[in-house]
Amino acid sequence: MLDTFGSWIDEFPPLDNPQRFGNKAFRSWTAKLAEANIMTSVLSEDLHDAIPELSEYLNKGFGNETRIDYGSGHELSFAAWLAGIALLGGFTPDDYQAIVLRIFVKYLELVRKIQTTYTLEPAGSHGVWGLDDHQFLPYVWGSAQLINHARLLPKSILQRDTVDAFAGEYMYFRCIQYILQVKRGPFFEHSPMLNDISSVFSWNKVNTGMSKMYVAEIKWTRITLHFTGKAGLNIHAPSSSLPSDVVNSQSDLQESSSATTHLETTVTLCDVEKELIFTHEKVIDFGFYLPPYLPPSIRTKHAFVEYSLSVICSSSGPFSKKQKVEKPVTVCRHYLPSPSSLIPSVEYHGVREWFEWSAEVPKATAIEAGEIVMALRWSVEKELVEVDRIEFCIEELETYRFSTKAGVHNLPPMVTQFPSTVYHPPTFSNSSETHFIRTPIPLVATKRVSKTIRTHHFDPFLEISHRVKLQIHFIASTTTAQPLELEFPIIITDFPPNTTADYFVDPLSPVQSVSTISDSSMISLPPTSASAPPTTIQPGGDEVPCVDLDLPEYTPRYESIATTSSAVPQ
């Protein structure tokens, strides 16, 4: 059976494209393992009723297909599969030695081939101060195999020639040989624990220590925190707006038609896991270190950014059930650190024959301010024309993008124009006068304004940006004066929730809100007991999972948008 599993590696060779954490071809291998009903041909017919339960242990014995990792927990799952067959009578006591020295040894060679082929990450590794990145049981059984050996001592693992000579016969030495093959540098640096154990006088003491360490390891209650984020795009774009190589391509990303092209893809924004040892305290502090500039949560008609936090609690015992709670997490980004921040402004100038103007526009404004205020000055030849009125409004641009080998392609933006306000200048205004033009920021949907404004957003597939638009209308006595249209970029953002009212967090919402500057970084779990039902963390109260994102404050780039004006007929 293990030989069959090994042959599947040739059917699913590692993918050539660069991958940061493990090779995704491993998922195809595990999928075939789950689909293959190979135990029906391996086990006797009287054990077939137990196959559904035994398959769970076997399928989890080669690594996690989601995280593409492997650790001592997966090794234990395979050992539990062997133990289950033994408990059901599939093995006799005479087979027990062969279970370890033949079946388990064969299994170790297979998982080592899987680890090197698909570059599986260590699962739950303690780093350089751990016993081994992937295995534990071969040290327990391997040290027992060497008890009372006439020649080999624990310190013999420090001699490379001795290790190579006896690796084919003894599990312990094969583990040391594999470490020397995959790691570089002095042995005492990359494996300090094994190096220290080599100073023990006898294999009997090594085995006793290994057994105690293993029992302590598996009896610890572990809490695994897994924070993931992904962004996605699903849109039908006009083919005329796309590059020809995209429209003509037939890949998994695009499906072409004559008029439109379907673009659909997702990317992983972050995948962070942290493991804690439960010390029977009700409150456990923790913190994640996430990538900088993580985009906030959002969902539009054509794109999304979403995050989730899963908490896995493993109670005592090697065959205990795991309790898993998974909650969606809303990630907020606050671009202005406080209401007292001095927000700079940009001054624009322009001349249109008989009309000269200058405008002072803030680079950014907080959505909590409720309005945008700009300063406008102008000089006009009153013999020819006068300013009648000024219409001032906010426009929101929803721009979708995607990447190909040729670069990043932006689709035409979807523009939402909010209702204008009208400003009538005083009759006797002069050229030195400053006019303050205001327009409200729509925070609440009404019959007149059915859509509320959103804050600035940027992720791999979507950008939400804003601009203010002016239309200056003239009264002319001798000529026809067309309105002057001006557009200026502005960033609509917000303050952190501890400085002012947070308009984006609904305390009754089932989604847990997470702030970038939250002072809370704890998870509260109710006491566990053997008879208690699976833990369910409800939102609200003292049992809310909170994640301290520990992100730096970040102000997005002020991208220049060309000021436009209508042509003046001569």
Backbone torsions as a table, in degrees:
resi	resn	phi	psi	omega
1	MET	NA	-45.9	179.8
2	LEU	-64.8	-33.3	175.3
3	ASP	-63.7	-38.3	177.2
4	THR	-63.3	-43.8	177.7
5	PHE	-59.5	-40.0	-179.9
6	GLY	-66.5	-32.7	179.2
7	SER	-68.9	-24.7	178.9
8	TRP	-66.7	-23.2	178.8
9	ILE	-61.2	-36.2	177.7
10	ASP	-69.4	-27.7	178.2
11	GLU	-73.2	-27.7	-178.1
12	PHE	-124.3	73.1	-179.7
13	PRO	-65.2	156.7	-179.9
14	PRO	-62.2	145.2	178.8
15	LEU	-70.8	146.5	-175.5
16	ASP	-80.4	-27.2	-175.0
17	ASN	-68.0	147.5	-177.4
18	PRO	-62.0	134.6	179.3
19	GLN	-138.0	132.8	-171.0
20	ARG	-74.4	-46.2	-175.6
21	PHE	-120.7	96.7	176.3
22	GLY	71.1	161.7	-179.0
23	ASN	-97.9	128.1	-173.0
24	LYS	-70.1	-9.7	174.6
25	ALA	-64.0	-21.1	177.4
26	PHE	-60.3	-31.4	179.7
27	ARG	-66.2	-32.9	176.8
28	SER	-68.9	-37.7	178.3
29	TRP	-64.4	-46.5	-180.0
30	THR	-67.4	-31.6	177.7
31	ALA	-64.6	-40.3	178.0
32	LYS	-68.3	-35.7	177.1
33	LEU	-61.4	-41.8	-179.1
34	ALA	-69.7	-33.1	-177.2
35	GLU	-81.1	-30.7	-176.1
36	ALA	-72.6	131.0	178.6
37	ASN	-99.9	58.4	-169.6
38	ILE	-76.0	-21.8	-177.1
39	MET	-68.6	-20.6	178.4
40	THR	-63.7	-29.0	179.5
41	SER	-92.9	-11.8	-177.8
42	VAL	-96.7	-42.2	-176.5
43	LEU	-90.1	153.1	176.1
44	SER	-68.0	158.1	-172.3
45	GLU	-62.0	-30.7	-178.4
46	ASP	-71.8	-9.9	177.2
47	LEU	-101.3	0.1	-174.8
48	HIS	-64.6	-28.5	178.7
49	ASP	-64.5	-23.3	-179.0
50	ALA	-90.9	-0.9	-176.6
51	ILE	-60.5	-42.6	179.4
52	PRO	-55.5	-39.9	179.4
53	GLU	-78.1	-41.7	179.7
54	LEU	-64.2	-33.0	-178.3
55	SER	-64.1	-28.7	177.5
56	GLU	-62.4	-42.3	178.9
57	TYR	-69.8	-39.7	-178.9
58	LEU	-68.0	-44.9	-176.6
59	ASN	-64.8	-28.9	-179.3
60	LYS	-93.1	7.9	-176.4
61	GLY	-90.6	3.8	-175.9
62	PHE	-124.3	3.3	177.3
63	GLY	128.9	169.1	179.8
64	ASN	-97.2	122.0	-175.9
65	GLU	-74.6	-21.6	179.1
66	THR	-77.1	-52.3	-178.7
67	ARG	-86.4	-10.4	-177.3
68	ILE	52.9	57.8	178.7
69	ASP	-138.9	170.0	-178.8
70	TYR	-148.8	139.2	179.0
71	GLY	-153.2	-170.9	-176.3
72	SER	-64.5	-22.5	176.3
73	GLY	-67.6	-38.0	177.0
74	HIS	-70.5	-37.4	175.5
75	GLU	-61.0	-42.5	179.0
76	LEU	-65.3	-34.6	179.1
77	SER	-62.9	-41.1	177.5
78	PHE	-67.2	-39.0	177.9
79	ALA	-63.9	-36.6	177.6
80	ALA	-66.1	-34.1	176.4
81	TRP	-62.8	-44.7	177.1
82	LEU	-64.2	-40.9	179.8
83	ALA	-65.7	-36.8	178.5
84	GLY	-63.3	-41.6	177.5
85	ILE	-64.4	-39.0	179.4
86	ALA	-65.4	-42.0	179.8
87	LEU	-64.9	-28.2	179.6
88	LEU	-86.1	-0.5	178.7
89	GLY	92.3	9.3	179.2
90	GLY	-72.0	-22.3	175.4
91	PHE	-122.4	151.3	173.5
92	THR	-103.9	163.4	177.7
93	PRO	-55.4	-27.8	178.3
94	ASP	-69.1	-18.2	-179.2
95	ASP	-87.7	-11.6	-169.3
96	TYR	-60.4	-40.5	-179.9
97	GLN	-64.8	-40.1	-180.0
98	ALA	-70.1	-28.2	177.5
99	ILE	-57.4	-43.2	-178.1
100	VAL	-81.4	-50.7	-170.1
101	LEU	-79.8	-14.1	179.2
102	ARG	-119.8	-58.2	-176.3
103	ILE	-68.0	-49.9	-176.5
104	PHE	-68.2	-36.4	177.0
105	VAL	-63.5	-41.2	177.0
106	LYS	-62.9	-39.7	177.2
107	TYR	-61.5	-42.5	-179.8
108	LEU	-61.2	-41.0	179.0
109	GLU	-65.3	-35.7	178.8
110	LEU	-67.5	-47.3	-177.8
111	VAL	-68.9	-28.8	175.0
112	ARG	-67.3	-38.2	176.3
113	LYS	-65.9	-39.0	177.4
114	ILE	-64.7	-42.6	-179.2
115	GLN	-60.8	-45.2	-177.6
116	THR	-75.8	-33.2	-178.8
117	THR	-71.5	-45.7	-175.2
118	TYR	-104.1	8.9	179.2
119	THR	45.9	56.3	179.1
120	LEU	-66.7	137.2	177.5
121	GLU	-76.4	150.9	173.6
122	PRO	-67.8	134.8	179.0
123	ALA	-100.3	119.6	178.3
124	GLY	68.0	27.5	-177.9
125	SER	-72.6	145.9	175.1
126	HIS	-92.1	14.6	177.7
127	GLY	73.5	-146.4	-175.5
128	VAL	-65.8	-23.0	-178.9
129	TRP	-93.4	13.3	173.0
130	GLY	-92.2	164.3	179.5
131	LEU	-68.3	-48.3	-177.6
132	ASP	-154.6	147.3	-179.6
133	ASP	-65.2	-32.3	-171.0
134	HIS	-123.7	-37.5	-168.9
135	GLN	-112.5	161.8	172.9
136	PHE	-144.0	-47.4	-175.6
137	LEU	-58.0	-38.2	-179.9
138	PRO	-62.9	-21.8	175.5
139	TYR	-76.5	-35.1	177.8
140	VAL	-68.2	-54.8	-178.5
141	TRP	-72.4	-32.7	-179.9
142	GLY	-67.7	-38.0	177.4
143	SER	-69.9	-34.3	176.1
144	ALA	-65.4	-35.1	179.7
145	GLN	-63.9	-25.8	-174.6
146	LEU	-98.6	0.6	-179.4
147	ILE	-60.1	134.1	179.5
148	ASN	65.8	21.9	175.7
149	HIS	-67.9	138.0	-172.9
150	ALA	-71.4	-32.4	-172.7
151	ARG	-114.4	-41.8	-172.8
152	LEU	-81.4	131.3	177.5
153	LEU	-117.6	164.5	177.8
154	PRO	-55.4	-34.1	-179.3
155	LYS	-73.5	-8.7	-179.7
156	SER	-66.3	-18.6	-179.7
157	ILE	-69.5	-13.2	179.5
158	LEU	-82.4	-6.2	-180.0
159	GLN	-104.6	111.9	-174.0
160	ARG	-61.3	-39.6	-180.0
161	ASP	-63.0	-40.0	179.3
162	THR	-67.0	-41.0	178.7
163	VAL	-59.8	-48.1	-178.4
164	ASP	-65.6	-32.8	-177.0
165	ALA	-71.7	-32.8	-173.8
166	PHE	-111.6	5.1	-178.5
167	ALA	-64.9	-32.2	-179.0
168	GLY	-74.9	-12.2	-175.5
169	GLU	-109.7	-29.8	-174.0
170	TYR	-124.2	131.0	-177.8
171	MET	-59.5	-44.0	-177.0
172	TYR	-58.4	-45.7	-178.9
173	PHE	-70.7	-31.1	177.1
174	ARG	-67.3	-36.1	176.7
175	CYS	-63.6	-43.8	179.0
176	ILE	-64.1	-41.3	179.2
177	GLN	-61.5	-42.3	179.9
178	TYR	-64.1	-39.9	177.3
179	ILE	-61.6	-43.9	-180.0
180	LEU	-66.0	-25.6	179.6
181	GLN	-78.3	-33.5	-173.3
182	VAL	-100.7	-13.6	-178.5
183	LYS	-117.3	151.5	-178.8
184	ARG	-115.0	157.1	178.0
185	GLY	99.6	176.5	179.6
186	PRO	-62.4	145.0	-177.3
187	PHE	-61.9	-38.7	-177.0
188	PHE	-69.7	-16.1	178.7
189	GLU	-86.8	-47.6	-176.8
190	HIS	-87.1	-16.1	178.8
191	SER	-137.8	64.2	-175.1
192	PRO	-65.1	-32.7	-179.1
193	MET	-68.0	-45.9	177.0
194	LEU	-64.2	-34.4	178.2
195	ASN	-64.6	-40.8	179.1
196	ASP	-68.7	-38.3	-179.8
197	ILE	-63.9	-27.4	-179.0
198	SER	-65.4	-15.9	179.2
199	SER	-84.3	-6.6	177.0
200	VAL	-66.3	145.5	-170.8
201	PHE	-71.9	-41.2	-172.3
202	SER	-131.3	157.6	177.0
203	TRP	-68.4	-26.4	178.5
204	ASN	-63.0	-42.8	178.6
205	LYS	-70.5	-35.9	176.7
206	VAL	-61.3	-44.8	-178.7
207	ASN	-65.8	-40.2	178.1
208	THR	-61.8	-45.2	179.0
209	GLY	-65.8	-41.2	178.2
210	MET	-62.4	-41.6	-179.3
211	SER	-64.7	-43.9	178.3
212	LYS	-64.3	-40.8	178.9
213	MET	-63.5	-40.0	-178.4
214	TYR	-68.7	-43.3	178.5
215	VAL	-62.0	-43.1	178.5
216	ALA	-64.0	-36.8	-179.0
217	GLU	-64.7	-46.6	-174.5
218	ILE	-80.5	-17.0	178.4
219	LYS	-86.9	-13.5	175.8
220	TRP	-65.8	138.4	172.8
221	THR	-84.5	120.7	-176.6
222	ARG	-103.4	143.7	173.7
223	ILE	-119.2	116.4	-179.7
224	THR	-105.6	124.4	178.2
225	LEU	-106.8	126.1	-176.7
226	HIS	-128.6	112.6	-178.2
227	PHE	-110.6	121.6	-178.1
228	THR	-127.7	152.6	176.0
229	GLY	-145.6	143.8	178.2
230	LYS	-146.4	155.8	176.8
231	ALA	-123.9	147.0	-177.3
232	GLY	-140.9	157.8	178.3
233	LEU	-134.9	135.0	177.3
234	ASN	-149.6	99.6	-172.6
235	ILE	-148.6	147.0	170.2
236	HIS	-103.0	111.0	-176.2
237	ALA	-105.7	146.1	175.2
238	PRO	-57.6	129.9	-178.3
239	SER	-61.3	-29.3	-179.0
240	SER	-66.8	-20.9	-178.7
241	SER	-92.0	-0.4	-175.7
242	LEU	-108.8	153.4	174.8
243	PRO	-61.8	149.9	-176.0
244	SER	-62.6	-33.4	-179.2
245	ASP	-67.8	-26.7	177.6
246	VAL	-76.7	-44.0	-177.7
247	VAL	-65.4	-37.6	-176.0
248	ASN	-85.7	-12.3	-176.1
249	SER	-76.2	151.8	177.3
250	GLN	-124.2	76.1	-179.2
251	SER	-116.7	-178.9	179.0
252	ASP	-69.5	-18.4	-176.4
253	LEU	-83.9	-34.6	-175.0
254	GLN	-127.0	143.9	171.7
255	GLU	-126.2	113.6	-170.5
256	SER	-87.9	149.4	169.1
257	SER	-137.1	177.1	-174.8
258	SER	-66.5	-40.7	-174.4
259	ALA	-100.6	-37.7	-176.7
260	THR	-129.0	160.2	176.5
261	THR	-123.9	129.5	-178.9
262	HIS	-87.7	120.2	177.9
263	LEU	-110.3	121.6	179.2
264	GLU	-145.8	124.1	179.7
265	THR	-164.6	163.0	175.2
266	THR	-138.0	154.5	175.8
267	VAL	-134.4	152.5	176.2
268	THR	-89.4	123.9	179.7
269	LEU	-86.7	-38.5	177.8
270	CYS	-159.5	152.6	177.7
271	ASP	-150.5	92.7	-172.2
272	VAL	-119.2	133.9	179.6
273	GLU	-129.9	140.1	177.6
274	LYS	-137.3	139.0	-178.0
275	GLU	-117.0	132.9	179.8
276	LEU	-123.0	156.1	173.5
277	ILE	-100.5	122.4	-176.9
278	PHE	-73.2	121.3	-177.6
279	THR	-102.9	21.3	177.9
280	HIS	64.4	23.6	171.4
281	GLU	-94.5	150.4	-177.0
282	LYS	-73.2	-34.4	-177.7
283	VAL	-114.6	127.6	-179.1
284	ILE	-120.4	119.6	178.0
285	ASP	-81.8	141.0	175.5
286	PHE	-155.7	164.8	176.9
287	GLY	-150.9	147.3	177.9
288	PHE	-108.8	146.0	170.9
289	TYR	-108.8	107.1	-174.1
290	LEU	-105.5	163.6	178.3
291	PRO	-60.0	145.7	177.6
292	PRO	-68.7	159.3	176.6
293	TYR	59.8	38.0	177.6
294	LEU	-68.7	124.9	-177.3
295	PRO	-68.5	148.0	179.5
296	PRO	-72.2	163.9	178.5
297	SER	-66.7	142.3	177.9
298	ILE	-163.7	154.5	173.0
299	ARG	-145.5	121.2	175.6
300	THR	-118.3	-174.5	-179.0
301	LYS	-64.7	-29.7	-172.1
302	HIS	-120.1	-4.3	-176.6
303	ALA	-152.5	165.2	177.9
304	PHE	-155.6	155.0	167.0
305	VAL	-133.0	120.0	-177.5
306	GLU	-138.0	152.0	-179.0
307	TYR	-132.0	155.5	176.7
308	SER	-145.9	149.6	177.6
309	LEU	-123.0	122.6	176.0
310	SER	-111.5	137.4	178.4
311	VAL	-118.6	117.4	-178.7
312	ILE	-112.5	118.6	179.7
313	CYS	-108.7	122.6	179.0
314	SER	-107.6	117.5	179.2
315	SER	-79.8	179.5	-172.9
316	SER	-66.1	150.3	174.5
317	GLY	102.0	143.0	-177.0
318	PRO	-69.4	-22.7	-177.2
319	PHE	-113.3	22.8	-178.3
320	SER	-73.9	157.9	176.9
321	LYS	-80.9	147.6	177.2
322	LYS	-97.7	141.0	175.8
323	GLN	-105.3	125.1	-175.9
324	LYS	-125.1	131.7	175.0
325	VAL	-124.0	127.9	179.2
326	GLU	-124.9	127.7	-177.3
327	LYS	-129.0	139.8	170.0
328	PRO	-69.3	145.5	-178.1
329	VAL	-124.8	131.0	176.4
330	THR	-94.7	118.5	178.7
331	VAL	-97.1	123.3	179.3
332	CYS	-108.6	143.5	174.0
333	ARG	-120.8	128.0	-179.6
334	HIS	-113.1	117.2	-171.7
335	TYR	-89.6	-17.9	177.1
336	LEU	-108.3	123.6	-173.3
337	PRO	-68.6	-30.8	-179.4
338	SER	-163.2	161.2	179.8
339	PRO	-65.3	-19.9	-178.6
340	SER	-84.1	0.0	-178.8
341	SER	-64.6	138.7	176.9
342	LEU	-83.7	111.4	-177.9
343	ILE	-91.7	119.2	-179.0
344	PRO	-70.9	161.7	177.8
345	SER	-124.5	165.2	-179.9
346	VAL	-119.7	137.5	180.0
347	GLU	-105.3	129.1	178.8
348	TYR	-115.2	148.8	179.7
349	HIS	-133.2	154.9	176.8
350	GLY	-165.3	154.4	179.4
351	VAL	-132.3	135.3	175.9
352	ARG	-133.5	83.9	-179.3
353	GLU	49.2	-95.8	-174.9
354	TRP	-88.2	8.5	-176.7
355	PHE	-136.4	121.7	177.3
356	GLU	-119.0	134.7	-174.8
357	TRP	-138.6	159.4	170.9
358	SER	-144.9	140.8	-177.5
359	ALA	-131.2	138.8	176.6
360	GLU	-114.2	110.9	-172.5
361	VAL	-117.5	132.2	177.3
362	PRO	-65.4	141.4	177.2
363	LYS	-65.2	-35.5	-178.6
364	ALA	-148.2	158.2	174.1
365	THR	-146.6	147.9	179.5
366	ALA	-81.4	140.5	-179.8
367	ILE	-63.1	-27.4	178.8
368	GLU	-68.1	-18.0	-179.8
369	ALA	-64.3	-27.6	174.9
370	GLY	84.9	-13.6	179.4
371	GLU	-159.2	160.8	174.0
372	ILE	-111.3	131.8	-179.1
373	VAL	-121.9	128.7	175.4
374	MET	-129.0	152.6	179.6
375	ALA	-102.8	131.5	-176.7
376	LEU	-130.5	132.4	176.0
377	ARG	-129.1	148.3	178.2
378	TRP	-152.6	161.6	175.7
379	SER	-133.2	132.6	-172.4
380	VAL	-140.7	147.0	174.5
381	GLU	-81.1	100.5	-172.4
382	LYS	-67.6	-18.0	176.2
383	GLU	-66.8	-26.5	-177.2
384	LEU	-100.4	-41.2	-170.5
385	VAL	-156.7	155.6	173.8
386	GLU	-136.2	156.0	178.0
387	VAL	-78.5	123.5	-179.7
388	ASP	-88.6	-53.6	-178.9
389	ARG	-158.7	162.4	179.2
390	ILE	-129.2	123.9	176.5
391	GLU	-100.5	129.3	-171.3
392	PHE	-128.9	127.3	-178.5
393	CYS	-148.6	168.4	176.2
394	ILE	-107.1	138.8	174.0
395	GLU	-120.0	138.6	178.6
396	GLU	-110.8	128.1	-178.1
397	LEU	-109.2	121.3	178.2
398	GLU	-107.4	103.0	-173.1
399	THR	-112.0	124.7	177.9
400	TYR	-102.4	147.4	-177.1
401	ARG	-142.6	162.7	173.9
402	PHE	-153.7	161.4	-176.0
403	SER	-115.5	142.5	171.2
404	THR	-132.4	-176.6	178.1
405	LYS	-62.7	-25.5	-178.8
406	ALA	-80.3	-12.1	-179.6
407	GLY	131.9	-162.3	-178.6
408	VAL	-95.9	132.0	-179.2
409	HIS	-115.6	125.4	177.2
410	ASN	-97.0	130.6	173.7
411	LEU	-81.4	158.8	178.2
412	PRO	-57.5	133.8	-176.1
413	PRO	-68.6	147.7	171.8
414	MET	-92.5	116.9	-172.0
415	VAL	-103.4	126.7	172.9
416	THR	-110.2	120.9	179.1
417	GLN	-104.0	123.6	178.7
418	PHE	-85.9	159.0	-175.4
419	PRO	-55.0	143.0	-178.1
420	SER	-85.8	153.6	167.1
421	THR	-108.1	150.2	-176.1
422	VAL	-113.0	129.6	178.2
423	TYR	-114.4	126.4	176.3
424	HIS	-106.9	115.0	-178.4
425	PRO	-67.5	151.2	176.3
426	PRO	-56.9	150.8	-176.1
427	THR	-63.9	-36.7	-174.5
428	PHE	-106.9	35.1	177.8
429	SER	-71.9	150.8	179.2
430	ASN	-120.1	177.6	-172.7
431	SER	-70.4	-20.8	-179.2
432	SER	-88.0	-3.6	-175.7
433	GLU	-81.8	140.9	176.5
434	THR	-100.9	127.9	179.8
435	HIS	-105.9	125.7	178.2
436	PHE	-97.2	112.8	-176.5
437	ILE	-100.1	132.7	-177.1
438	ARG	-124.6	148.1	170.5
439	THR	-145.0	138.6	-176.4
440	PRO	-74.6	152.5	172.2
441	ILE	-93.5	115.5	-175.3
442	PRO	-71.0	102.0	179.9
443	LEU	-93.7	-24.9	-176.6
444	VAL	-124.9	133.2	178.5
445	ALA	-71.5	137.0	176.9
446	THR	-133.5	-179.4	176.9
447	LYS	-64.3	-35.4	-179.4
448	ARG	-77.3	-37.7	179.3
449	VAL	-120.0	97.9	-175.2
450	SER	-79.7	-14.0	-176.5
451	LYS	-124.8	133.6	177.0
452	THR	-90.1	157.7	-177.7
453	ILE	-78.3	151.3	176.7
454	ARG	-112.7	156.4	178.6
455	THR	-78.7	166.8	179.3
456	HIS	-56.5	137.9	-178.4
457	HIS	-143.8	143.1	178.2
458	PHE	-147.8	123.6	174.0
459	ASP	-145.0	-179.8	-175.0
460	PRO	-58.5	-23.9	-175.6
461	PHE	-118.2	-12.7	-171.1
462	LEU	-142.2	139.7	169.0
463	GLU	-131.6	129.2	172.9
464	ILE	-110.2	114.6	-179.6
465	SER	-126.8	172.7	-175.6
466	HIS	-139.5	158.8	172.7
467	ARG	-150.7	156.5	174.8
468	VAL	-104.7	144.5	-174.6
469	LYS	-125.1	130.3	177.9
470	LEU	-114.7	137.3	169.6
471	GLN	-124.9	112.0	-178.4
472	ILE	-98.4	118.1	-179.2
473	HIS	-101.6	142.4	-174.7
474	PHE	-117.6	157.4	168.3
475	ILE	-114.3	118.7	-176.6
476	ALA	-119.7	140.3	-179.1
477	SER	-95.6	-31.4	-174.1
478	THR	-114.8	-10.2	-176.4
479	THR	-144.6	168.2	176.7
480	THR	-95.6	114.2	-177.1
481	ALA	-103.3	114.5	177.4
482	GLN	-74.1	148.2	178.1
483	PRO	-60.4	146.5	177.1
484	LEU	-97.3	124.4	-177.8
485	GLU	-109.7	126.2	-179.0
486	LEU	-126.4	142.2	177.5
487	GLU	-132.1	136.0	-178.0
488	PHE	-132.5	136.0	178.0
489	PRO	-73.5	148.0	175.8
490	ILE	-152.2	147.9	179.2
491	ILE	-103.1	120.7	174.4
492	ILE	-95.0	116.5	-175.7
493	THR	-136.5	-160.9	-177.1
494	ASP	-149.0	169.3	175.4
495	PHE	-94.6	158.4	172.8
496	PRO	-60.8	153.1	-173.2
497	PRO	-68.4	-15.4	-179.4
498	ASN	-87.3	1.4	179.0
499	THR	-107.5	-19.8	179.6
500	THR	-162.0	176.5	-178.1
501	ALA	-61.8	136.2	179.9
502	ASP	-93.4	113.8	-176.9
503	TYR	-82.4	-4.8	-170.3
504	PHE	-109.7	-5.4	-176.1
505	VAL	-110.6	117.8	175.6
506	ASP	-98.1	113.5	-176.6
507	PRO	-63.3	-18.1	179.1
508	LEU	-93.7	-1.3	-177.9
509	SER	-70.6	143.1	177.4
510	PRO	-73.9	-4.7	-179.7
511	VAL	-96.2	128.9	-179.3
512	GLN	-78.5	125.3	-179.9
513	SER	-85.3	141.0	-178.9
514	VAL	-126.8	125.3	-177.7
515	SER	-100.6	147.6	179.3
516	THR	-70.5	-21.2	-178.2
517	ILE	-119.2	24.8	-178.4
518	SER	-60.1	137.5	175.2
519	ASP	-81.3	-8.5	-176.5
520	SER	-98.9	130.0	175.8
521	SER	-141.9	65.1	-176.2
522	MET	-144.7	158.6	172.5
523	ILE	-126.9	131.9	-177.5
524	SER	-109.1	124.4	-178.0
525	LEU	-119.9	139.7	174.8
526	PRO	-70.3	155.6	179.1
527	PRO	-58.2	140.5	179.7
528	THR	-97.3	150.3	175.3
529	SER	-146.1	163.6	-175.8
530	ALA	-65.3	-32.3	-176.7
531	SER	-95.6	-4.6	-176.2
532	ALA	-72.6	146.5	176.7
533	PRO	-69.9	166.6	179.0
534	PRO	-54.4	137.9	-177.0
535	THR	-68.7	133.7	174.4
536	THR	-125.6	116.6	-179.5
537	ILE	-88.2	112.5	-179.8
538	GLN	-89.7	148.3	176.7
539	PRO	-68.3	147.3	178.7
540	GLY	94.2	161.6	177.2
541	GLY	71.2	-150.8	-176.3
542	ASP	-93.8	6.8	-174.5
543	GLU	-116.5	33.6	-179.0
544	VAL	-92.9	125.5	175.2
545	PRO	-73.8	118.4	-178.6
546	CYS	-115.8	137.2	-178.9
547	VAL	-117.1	123.1	173.6
548	ASP	-84.9	107.9	-173.9
549	LEU	-74.3	-22.6	175.4
550	ASP	53.3	46.8	-178.4
551	LEU	-100.8	146.8	177.2
552	PRO	-73.9	151.9	173.4
553	GLU	-66.1	143.5	-172.7
554	TYR	-143.3	127.2	174.5
555	THR	-106.8	123.1	-177.8
556	PRO	-66.5	162.4	-179.9
557	ARG	-64.8	142.9	173.3
558	TYR	-89.2	93.9	-177.3
559	GLU	-80.7	133.4	-177.5
560	SER	-78.1	132.4	174.7
561	ILE	-113.6	127.3	-174.2
562	ALA	-61.0	132.4	176.2
563	THR	-74.3	131.1	-177.1
564	THR	-109.9	150.5	176.3
565	SER	-147.7	148.9	-179.8
566	SER	-76.4	147.4	178.7
567	ALA	-71.4	146.8	-178.9
568	VAL	-102.5	122.0	178.5
569	PRO	-65.8	140.7	179.3
570	GLN	-78.2	NA	NA
